[in-house]
Amino acid sequence: MQIRLITVGKLKEAWLRDAFAEYDKRLKRYCNLQCIELPESRLSEQPTQAEISAALEQEAHAVHDAVKGKCIALCIEGKAHTSEQFAALLEQAGIEGSSTVSFVIGSSYGLSDTVKRRADIRFSMSPMTFTHQLARVLLMEQIYRAFQINTGGKYHK
């Protein structure tokens, strides 16, 4: 299976890059992981809603070009899953013939409505709010956990 992690913005903190690299290394035995970092639109210090919407639409064009296969958008409106449900979701994608699953994480302002409508699944990590950078690491951990669950590994207890 190929996992495409499409993110708007880069990991800025070294500790987040280290955590991401650790899960990237662990996932190599389960999938072909590709992380695609897209540029975040520049906004003024206090952007208007119109400026934010325009920036999200601009980012959406790059997201649409990067998505392949089943698209899972991380957004607050999405459905939360347990780790076991998430593992089943990934397994089902493979059973349905989706050799590629694209996860999309937006910028600090989220994702445009066009990206959310394009998504096959809207997924929420939690009812709590996380930075988009931390969400990337949390998603990597859950993808690794899902493969461990699906293969009977000892990581998930």
Secondary structure, DSSP 8 states (H G I E B T S, - for coil): -EEEEEEES---SHHHHHHHHHHHHHHTTT-EEEEEEE------SS--HHHHHHHHHHHHHHHHHH--SEEEEEEEEEEE--HHHHHHHHHHHHHTT--EEEEEE-BTTB--HHHHHH-SEEEES-SS---HHHHHHHHHHHHHHHHHHHHT-SS--
